[in-house]
Amino acid sequence: MLVSLFIGCYNDLMFPRTGQAVVRVLERLGHTVEFRSAQTCCGQMHYNTGYTREAQPLLQRFVEVFRDAEAVFAPSSSCVAMVRDHYPKLAREMGEAKLVAEVDALVPRVFEFTEFLARKLGVEDVGAHYPHVVTYHPACHSLRGLQLGDIPYRLLNKVQSIRLVDLPEREECCGFGGTFSIKNSDTSNAMLADKVRTILDTRAEVCVATDNSCLMHIFGALHRERTGVRTAHIAEVLASTEKEPFE
Amino acid sequence: MSVRVGQASEARSFQEAAPDSLENSQLRHNIRHATHVIRDKRGKIVGEMPDWQQLRDAGSAIKAHVMRNLDFYLEQFEANVTKAGGHVHWAADADEARTIIRELIEQHGSKEVIKVKTMTSEEIELNPELMAHGIAPYETDLAELIIQLGEGQSSHFVVPALHINHLQIQKIFKDKMPLQEMGISELGEKPPELAEAARRYLREKFLRVKVGVSGANFAIAETGSLVIVESEGNGRMCLTLPEVLISVVGIEKVVPAFQDLEVFFSMLARSATGERMSPYTSVWTGVNAKDGPKEFHVVLLDNGRTRVLEDDEGRQALHCIRCAACLNACPVYGRTGGHAYGAVYAGPIGAILMPQLQGMEHSQSLPYASSLCGACYDACPMQINIPEVLIHLRSQIVQEKQSHIGGKLSGENLAMQTMRKVFQSETMLRIAHKLARIGQGPFVDRNVIPHVPGMKAWTQTRDLRAIPRQSFRDWWKEREKAGKSGGRP
């Protein structure tokens, strides 16, 4: 299958390793990945901060880039939630019937990475090997937005040599929330402090999630406090094999 | 008409107020404990319901129907209240409602009233109005009594004294109650002892005071009945013992028929306190010569609600049945408590209700007091899509700011406009990547940025990952050149 990668603006710049990891996983499973370089950003940051009008041309661009793709996947549940939950409404606000039709046709073909593996490709065992103690933080958009349920756990449970440790109070937001982490940094930090406490309580080496945005936030405190716990996108865990560790 | 919702128009912004709460260890402890206890109970008791989602669908469908036909149901309600011997008053705003209620009390020459816990009364600031005219309002809900005696502030609209623990309550009672007169020589710290003190303090008022004031959870159009659910029975005392009863009710509280209560009763107590049913449910209709108050007044309160109704997207805020499940679920509320919101209605629902009721010039910080984590939407029995409305309100705030030069030139707007432009061109994006990589140079310390000017809000507590040498798109380009890619046909 030819699958189109939407990397997400912050992964493109800040987390290229995650992109390399998803490419490796899908190619290992026998699929062909394409990257359409005209892609930029889904518009989530603008939209969620109230810059609705500014998000409109970004929606337009996303549709232009991907309208003829067979399937699009992104290693970010929040970008996919932007497309799935908000694009149909935003397109209608823009008032162009053609765009609305294109959005409605495209949205069902856009998937989050782990969702794509489990629901679209029907794969749980991707042949990964990751000899580390891992705890999984369910990103809010993966949990309540896309309702991925136990998909990430099913994928992680099939990884060889991994030791998965349950994260207490895992459904609590880490406090990132995009511009929330800046506008309400005190409250955001209070939320992050509790998230970090629960992560440290697990004694895990690595905190894993479907979104680098949460992980960037969690890493910020884990590193500042020199806890020694690192963060990794779930794709990087799944990309890792015994012969070729992805680290 | 001037819509005012409590003191919100004079309140500090959420960002300014939150640190006071965040730094209060006792408050943090109390709020975390209380919200988690209610949350756990709710989770367990909601889990018993196999048809929870169908109930949510039914509840929001009834509410949506009522909002579309509010004029019809309100007039039907008015006609049926009148037929049953009650009196209906229409109040456009807080001032009108206060005046109507005060004058009714004055007509009966009463110098005191007993009150059932009512949020509309908080909304219109009834107590200060009454006290200014020499009328003493006595709160009879235990938590409201604690707040009133302690001269504190409610932090939660279901459990107002959530932020106060039993030791603090003991102190308030010792300081403010005439314990000797009440026959209590030594007040202990145990909840039953505190409840006993409150019972003795209140019972004498229930028997003496001639005027009661209440709100209502539901107003039934087909019968003209009002409904109150509560835990203590003190509400029922106020609804049955006085000679005169005045109920101040938001116009959105009307439901078409008695049978609709089946849906709401299945969800309200479960969502609010994690109980299957509220211990006391009172329903009354007009007056009855043989029982209860001899005179009954309903004050139907608008105070901004019809304005909220005009907004197709925001109007779902009016579906709220005030269970506060969203407060207990919210990670922001769970850290700051209610005071930081500076609002009668705190938490996620307050963040969408307050700015809409009062007009967008007030409470502008509230729609941003959320990480949009969605826990509120999940918890809401009426399925109010709070995150969606928060974004909708943020958009109104941004557009209002962009309508004047100061807002246009704000750092945030300039940054957002720049990024929009950058994201509209691949060439610009590549240039921006390069500039960011060069720009971070002086601040990078072993792959992280521990401090960068202008980003203090992030870096004062969190390291920032440095931008790596190569972006994903550059890596892909390199790979394509090396001929490894499947690429685009």
HADDOCK unambig.tbl for C-alpha pairs under 7 A between the chains (distance, minus, plus):
assign (segid A and resid 12 and name CA) (segid B and resid 471 and name CA) 5.50 0.50 0.50
assign (segid A and resid 12 and name CA) (segid B and resid 472 and name CA) 4.75 0.50 0.50
assign (segid A and resid 12 and name CA) (segid B and resid 473 and name CA) 6.48 0.50 0.50
assign (segid A and resid 13 and name CA) (segid B and resid 433 and name CA) 6.74 0.50 0.50
assign (segid A and resid 13 and name CA) (segid B and resid 467 and name CA) 6.63 0.50 0.50
assign (segid A and resid 13 and name CA) (segid B and resid 471 and name CA) 4.87 0.50 0.50
assign (segid A and resid 13 and name CA) (segid B and resid 472 and name CA) 6.64 0.50 0.50
assign (segid A and resid 14 and name CA) (segid B and resid 467 and name CA) 5.14 0.50 0.50
assign (segid A and resid 14 and name CA) (segid B and resid 468 and name CA) 6.32 0.50 0.50
assign (segid A and resid 16 and name CA) (segid B and resid 471 and name CA) 5.57 0.50 0.50
assign (segid A and resid 16 and name CA) (segid B and resid 472 and name CA) 4.30 0.50 0.50
assign (segid A and resid 19 and name CA) (segid B and resid 472 and name CA) 6.44 0.50 0.50
assign (segid A and resid 32 and name CA) (segid B and resid 486 and name CA) 5.66 0.50 0.50
assign (segid A and resid 33 and name CA) (segid B and resid 486 and name CA) 6.25 0.50 0.50
assign (segid A and resid 33 and name CA) (segid B and resid 487 and name CA) 6.95 0.50 0.50
assign (segid A and resid 34 and name CA) (segid B and resid 486 and name CA) 6.42 0.50 0.50
assign (segid A and resid 34 and name CA) (segid B and resid 487 and name CA) 4.91 0.50 0.50
assign (segid A and resid 34 and name CA) (segid B and resid 488 and name CA) 5.71 0.50 0.50
assign (segid A and resid 35 and name CA) (segid B and resid 487 and name CA) 6.85 0.50 0.50
assign (segid A and resid 37 and name CA) (segid B and resid 473 and name CA) 6.90 0.50 0.50
assign (segid A and resid 38 and name CA) (segid B and resid 426 and name CA) 5.74 0.50 0.50
assign (segid A and resid 40 and name CA) (segid B and resid 423 and name CA) 5.38 0.50 0.50
assign (segid A and resid 41 and name CA) (segid B and resid 423 and name CA) 6.17 0.50 0.50
assign (segid A and resid 46 and name CA) (segid B and resid 416 and name CA) 6.88 0.50 0.50
assign (segid A and resid 48 and name CA) (segid B and resid 391 and name CA) 5.70 0.50 0.50
assign (segid A and resid 49 and name CA) (segid B and resid 391 and name CA) 6.98 0.50 0.50
assign (segid A and resid 49 and name CA) (segid B and resid 394 and name CA) 6.41 0.50 0.50
assign (segid A and resid 50 and name CA) (segid B and resid 391 and name CA) 5.85 0.50 0.50
assign (segid A and resid 50 and name CA) (segid B and resid 394 and name CA) 4.36 0.50 0.50
assign (segid A and resid 50 and name CA) (segid B and resid 395 and name CA) 3.70 0.50 0.50
assign (segid A and resid 50 and name CA) (segid B and resid 398 and name CA) 5.82 0.50 0.50
assign (segid A and resid 51 and name CA) (segid B and resid 395 and name CA) 5.85 0.50 0.50
assign (segid A and resid 51 and name CA) (segid B and resid 398 and name CA) 6.45 0.50 0.50
assign (segid A and resid 52 and name CA) (segid B and resid 395 and name CA) 5.95 0.50 0.50
assign (segid A and resid 54 and name CA) (segid B and resid 420 and name CA) 6.26 0.50 0.50
assign (segid A and resid 58 and name CA) (segid B and resid 424 and name CA) 6.82 0.50 0.50
assign (segid A and resid 140 and name CA) (segid B and resid 373 and name CA) 5.30 0.50 0.50
assign (segid A and resid 144 and name CA) (segid B and resid 374 and name CA) 6.30 0.50 0.50
assign (segid A and resid 172 and name CA) (segid B and resid 331 and name CA) 6.78 0.50 0.50
assign (segid A and resid 173 and name CA) (segid B and resid 331 and name CA) 6.73 0.50 0.50
assign (segid A and resid 173 and name CA) (segid B and resid 373 and name CA) 6.12 0.50 0.50
assign (segid A and resid 175 and name CA) (segid B and resid 371 and name CA) 6.33 0.50 0.50
assign (segid A and resid 176 and name CA) (segid B and resid 371 and name CA) 6.59 0.50 0.50
assign (segid A and resid 177 and name CA) (segid B and resid 371 and name CA) 4.05 0.50 0.50
assign (segid A and resid 177 and name CA) (segid B and resid 372 and name CA) 6.25 0.50 0.50
assign (segid A and resid 180 and name CA) (segid B and resid 368 and name CA) 6.84 0.50 0.50
assign (segid A and resid 180 and name CA) (segid B and resid 370 and name CA) 6.84 0.50 0.50
assign (segid A and resid 180 and name CA) (segid B and resid 371 and name CA) 5.68 0.50 0.50
assign (segid A and resid 182 and name CA) (segid B and resid 457 and name CA) 5.38 0.50 0.50
assign (segid A and resid 182 and name CA) (segid B and resid 458 and name CA) 6.04 0.50 0.50
assign (segid A and resid 184 and name CA) (segid B and resid 15 and name CA) 5.75 0.50 0.50
assign (segid A and resid 184 and name CA) (segid B and resid 369 and name CA) 6.98 0.50 0.50
assign (segid A and resid 185 and name CA) (segid B and resid 457 and name CA) 5.79 0.50 0.50
assign (segid A and resid 185 and name CA) (segid B and resid 458 and name CA) 6.87 0.50 0.50
assign (segid A and resid 186 and name CA) (segid B and resid 19 and name CA) 6.42 0.50 0.50
assign (segid A and resid 187 and name CA) (segid B and resid 332 and name CA) 6.65 0.50 0.50
assign (segid A and resid 187 and name CA) (segid B and resid 335 and name CA) 7.00 0.50 0.50
assign (segid A and resid 190 and name CA) (segid B and resid 335 and name CA) 6.75 0.50 0.50
assign (segid A and resid 191 and name CA) (segid B and resid 331 and name CA) 6.95 0.50 0.50
assign (segid A and resid 220 and name CA) (segid B and resid 462 and name CA) 4.28 0.50 0.50
assign (segid A and resid 220 and name CA) (segid B and resid 463 and name CA) 4.29 0.50 0.50
assign (segid A and resid 220 and name CA) (segid B and resid 464 and name CA) 5.75 0.50 0.50
assign (segid A and resid 221 and name CA) (segid B and resid 461 and name CA) 6.81 0.50 0.50
assign (segid A and resid 221 and name CA) (segid B and resid 462 and name CA) 4.88 0.50 0.50
assign (segid A and resid 221 and name CA) (segid B and resid 463 and name CA) 6.54 0.50 0.50
assign (segid A and resid 223 and name CA) (segid B and resid 463 and name CA) 6.53 0.50 0.50
assign (segid A and resid 224 and name CA) (segid B and resid 462 and name CA) 5.86 0.50 0.50
assign (segid A and resid 224 and name CA) (segid B and resid 463 and name CA) 5.47 0.50 0.50
